[in-house]
Amino acid sequence: MTRFTLLITATPDDIDELGHVNNAVWVRWIQQIAVAHWQAIAPPEQQAAYVWVVTRHEIDYCGNVAAGETVTGETWVPAPPTGARFDRHVRFLGADGKVKVQAVTTWALIDRVTGRLLRVREEIAAPFLSA
């Protein structure tokens, strides 16, 4: 499987009343790294034809991040898709190497023109699964 990484630094706007990154921000970052992974790997014609939507998030919050701290986001697709959907794993590591947040998210492939779900064909999934 191909792992994709992205560095993200928390801004003051990302911080909640408890002084750390808000839960909704972690969801936004999960979306951000997934989209960046798609844009980095998928050919332009696939990006123009398809869009991914989240159908499920399962998130474990394991640590806090404050404003100015940088996390390393990692994402990968561990197994072939099932029909129109596949699971994506995501984790964010602090500068100390400890997991701050980890998640499994389920994504569905949508045809941009029709708005309908599509089965994820092998040629779309293969770049995410190859080593």
C-alpha positions in Angstrom: 0.0 0.0 0.0 1.1 3.6 -0.6 1.3 5.9 2.4 0.9 9.6 1.8 2.1 12.2 4.3 1.2 15.8 4.9 2.5 18.3 7.5 -0.1 20.5 9.1 0.5 23.2 11.6 -2.3 24.2 14.0 -3.3 27.9 13.8 -5.0 29.9 16.5 -8.3 29.5 14.6 -8.0 25.7 15.0 -8.0 25.9 18.8 -11.0 25.4 21.0 -11.9 26.7 24.5 -9.8 23.9 26.0 -6.6 25.2 24.3 -6.1 22.5 21.8 -7.2 21.5 18.2 -11.0 21.3 18.1 -12.5 17.9 17.1 -14.2 19.5 14.0 -10.7 20.6 12.8 -9.4 17.1 13.0 -12.3 16.0 10.7 -11.3 18.9 8.3 -7.7 17.7 8.3 -8.8 14.1 7.6 -10.6 15.4 4.5 -7.6 17.6 3.6 -5.1 14.8 3.6 -7.5 12.4 1.7 -8.1 14.9 -1.0 -4.4 15.7 -1.2 -3.6 12.0 -1.6 -6.2 11.7 -4.4 -4.8 14.7 -6.2 -1.2 13.5 -5.8 -1.9 10.0 -7.2 -4.9 10.0 -9.6 -4.4 11.0 -13.2 -6.1 14.3 -14.2 -8.8 12.6 -16.2 -9.9 10.6 -13.2 -9.9 13.8 -11.0 -12.0 15.5 -13.6 -14.5 12.6 -13.8 -14.9 11.5 -10.2 -15.2 12.9 -6.7 -15.0 11.1 -3.3 -17.5 11.6 -0.5 -17.2 10.4 3.1 -19.9 8.0 4.2 -18.4 7.2 7.7 -15.8 8.4 10.1 -14.5 6.5 13.1 -12.0 8.7 15.0 -9.9 8.0 18.1 -8.6 11.1 19.9 -5.3 10.1 21.7 -3.6 13.4 22.4 -3.8 17.1 22.2 -2.1 19.6 19.8 -1.8 23.4 20.6 -1.5 26.4 18.3 1.8 26.4 16.5 2.4 22.7 16.8 2.9 20.7 13.6 1.6 17.2 13.1 2.5 14.7 10.4 -0.6 13.3 8.8 -0.3 9.8 7.2 -3.0 8.1 5.2 -3.2 4.8 3.3 -5.7 2.4 1.9 -5.0 -1.0 3.4 -7.4 -3.2 1.2 -9.1 -3.2 -2.1 -12.5 -1.4 -2.4 -15.8 -3.1 -1.9 -18.2 -1.9 -4.7 -18.3 1.9 -4.6 -16.6 2.2 -1.2 -13.2 1.8 0.4 -11.7 2.4 3.9 -8.9 4.9 4.3 -6.8 4.9 7.4 -5.4 8.2 8.8 -3.2 9.1 11.7 -1.6 12.3 12.9 1.7 12.1 14.8 3.0 14.8 17.0 6.6 16.0 16.9 7.2 13.5 19.7 6.2 10.7 17.4 3.1 9.9 19.4 -0.3 9.3 17.8 -2.5 12.3 18.5 -5.5 11.2 16.3 -6.2 8.1 14.3 -9.2 7.3 12.1 -10.8 4.9 9.7 -13.0 6.7 7.2 -15.1 5.1 4.5 -15.3 6.9 1.1 -17.6 6.4 -1.8 -16.8 7.2 -5.5 -19.2 9.5 -7.2 -19.5 10.4 -10.9 -19.2 14.2 -11.2 -21.7 14.4 -14.1 -24.5 12.2 -12.9 -23.9 12.4 -9.1 -24.3 8.6 -8.9 -22.2 6.1 -7.0 -19.8 4.1 -9.1 -18.0 0.8 -8.5 -14.3 1.5 -7.8 -12.6 -0.1 -10.8 -9.2 -1.7 -10.4 -7.4 1.0 -12.4 -8.7 3.7 -10.0 -7.8 1.7 -6.8 -4.4 0.2 -8.0 -2.2 3.3 -7.3 -3.5 3.5 -3.7 -2.8 -0.2 -3.1 0.6 -0.6 -4.7 3.8 -0.5 -2.7 
